Amino acid sequence: KYYIPWNLTVTNNKTDELVYEYNLKLSDKKVFVYFDSTSLGDNIAWMAPVDEFRKRHEIKNMYCSTFFNEYFEEEYREITFIPPNIGFDDFDVQYRIPWLEVGDYNPKDCKAIPLQHLCSSILGEKKYNEVVTKIKVKEKETELTKPYVAIGMQSTAQAKYWNNPGGWQAITDYIKSKGYDVVFVDKHEHFGTEPHMNSTPDNAIKRHERSLDQTIATINQSEFFIGLGSG
């Protein structure tokens, strides 16, 4: 269920003769890693550890299934990407990357480590080192000409929000006072569950309900991005 460097030996208990030996070697095997999450952040976080795993074991036949293959294929040409949820049988070794199943598929508590560390631990990395995932940027931001900061304030649960009344407004005002525009790139301008709705500050540039390619381009050309720890 997760990578273990197996070294198995079978001996004759009368003669101590070595009868069988098996060492897990992945370099010549068909190895498959698949993501069990449709969240964009999860897929981005987990892609780089998969490539590090490939390089570490010198895997020649590496396959991966993500929910955003089109953003990784050109950047990771040594990996064959296949669509998710099509049934996977024709592989020597395969690893599932989930999030919530602590102990079953995850050797570490996923709530206590960085999101990327979760994937690298499943794939057997002994010492965690953050690696930035490479993404295909398909478009350019052409409408915003003044230097700007991009912000993503929305999330999928109120516990993940920055629950500071007026916090995003104060951040927006401060950044604008330094001469920058502030651009919110969330899918929704207002999101949450009553009575806890979260709304974009009024004096910011609002880039909501845009395509993912457009959003990536806007973030890519910003001075920097501020976001939440949300998959």
Residue pairs with C-beta under 8 A, 6 or more apart in sequence:
1 95
1 96
1 104
1 105
2 95
2 105
2 106
2 107
2 121
2 122
2 123
2 124
3 53
3 95
3 122
3 123
3 124
4 24
4 124
5 24
5 124
6 22
6 23
6 24
7 21
7 22
7 23
7 24
8 20
8 21
8 22
8 23
9 18
9 20
9 21
9 22
10 18
10 19
10 20
10 21
11 17
11 18
11 19
12 19
25 57
26 57
26 59
26 93
27 57
27 58
27 59
27 60
28 60
28 61
29 59
29 61
29 92
29 93
30 61
30 63
30 90
30 91
30 92
30 93
31 54
31 57
31 59
31 61
31 62
31 63
31 91
31 92
31 93
31 94
32 63
32 64
32 65
32 88
32 91
32 93
32 94
32 95
33 50
33 53
33 62
33 63
33 64
33 65
33 94
33 95
33 97
33 123
34 64
34 65
34 84
34 88
34 94
34 95
34 96
34 97
35 42
35 43
35 46
35 64
35 65
35 66
35 67
35 84
35 97
36 96
36 97
36 98
36 99
37 43
37 67
37 97
37 98
37 99
37 231
38 67
39 231
40 68
40 212
40 231
41 115
41 230
41 231
42 99
42 115
42 231
43 66
43 67
43 68
44 68
44 133
44 135
45 114
45 115
45 116
45 118
45 119
45 133
45 231
46 66
46 97
46 115
46 116
46 118
46 119
47 64
47 66
47 72
47 76
47 133
47 134
48 116
48 131
48 132
48 133
48 134
49 116
49 119
49 120
49 123
49 125
49 131
50 62
50 64
50 79
50 119
50 123
51 76
51 78
51 79
52 120
52 123
52 125
52 131
53 59
53 120
53 123
53 124
53 125
54 62
54 78
54 79
56 125
61 80
62 78
62 79
62 80
63 79
63 80
63 81
63 82
63 91
64 72
64 76
64 79
64 80
64 81
64 82
65 81
65 82
65 83
65 84
65 86
65 88
66 72
66 81
66 84
67 84
69 81
69 82
69 83
70 136
71 135
71 136
71 216
72 79
72 81
72 133
72 134
72 135
72 136
73 81
73 136
74 136
75 134
75 135
75 136
76 134
88 94
95 122
95 123
96 105
97 118
97 119
97 122
98 105
98 106
99 110
99 118
99 231
100 110
102 109
102 110
102 111
105 122
106 118
106 121
106 122
107 121
107 122
108 117
108 118
108 121
110 118
113 121
113 128
114 128
114 130
115 229
115 231
116 128
116 130
116 131
117 128
120 128
121 128
135 216
137 216
137 217
137 220
138 213
138 216
138 217
139 213
139 214
139 216
139 217
140 217
140 221
141 217
141 218
141 220
141 221
144 181
144 183
144 205
144 218
144 221
146 180
146 181
147 179
147 180
147 181
147 223
148 180
148 181
148 182
148 183
148 205
148 222
148 223
149 175
149 180
149 181
149 182
149 183
149 222
149 223
149 224
149 225
149 226
150 183
150 184
150 185
150 218
150 219
150 222
150 224
150 225
150 226
151 168
151 171
151 172
151 182
151 183
151 184
151 185
151 204
151 225
151 226
151 227
152 184
152 185
152 186
152 225
152 226
152 227
152 228
153 161
153 162
153 168
153 184
153 186
153 198
153 200
153 227
153 228
154 161
154 186
154 187
154 188
154 191
154 198
154 228
155 161
155 228
155 230
156 230
156 231
158 192
158 193
158 196
160 228
160 229
160 230
161 192
161 198
161 228
162 168
162 228
168 200
168 201
169 201
171 182
171 226
172 182
172 201
172 203
172 204
173 203
175 182
176 182
176 203
180 223
181 205
182 201
182 203
182 204
182 205
183 204
183 205
183 206
183 207
183 218
183 222
184 200
184 201
184 204
184 205
184 206
184 207
184 208
185 207
185 208
185 210
185 215
185 218
185 219
186 200
186 208
187 208
187 209
188 208
188 209
189 199
189 200
189 206
189 208
190 197
190 198
190 199
190 200
191 197
191 198
192 198
200 206
200 208
207 214
207 215
207 218
210 218
219 225
